């Protein structure tokens, strides 16, 4: 599953865009590289019933922003992503899905 697919699935499961969840995380004090992954995973499990894999995708965005490694961009594997920048504003508005 691509990184973007994880974020799209999070939106399906929670009814919130990744950007909305990042904002909620900031309100809870989760922001930047020093954020403890376990605390975010626990919050997402408790409030949204997200599993660890999906939660860790969002942890990456909370800690590092929407940029990801280019190692899977343009590849043909199951983890391929179309871009090194994740779309956080909802899959319905993602130009790559149009």
C-alpha positions, 0 to 999 in steps of 0.5 A: 500500500502506498503512503498516500493510500494509507492517508486515504484509508485514514480519511475513510475510517475517520471521516477526517482529512489528514490535514484535519487530523494533523491540526487536531494533533497540534491542538494536543501538543503533537507537532514536529520531530520531537513528537513521541510516536506512541502517544500519537498512536494511542490517541488515534487508536482511542479516538478513531480506532486506527491500527498501528500501521495507519497511525504511523503513516499519520505520525510521519506527517505530524513529525515531518510534514507531507514530504516523503522519500523519493525511493518509491516514487515512480516505482512499480512496487505495491508501495509506489507513490505518484509524488514525493509530496502527500495530499492532505486535503482529502482524496476527493480533491486530490488532482492525482485522482482526477 
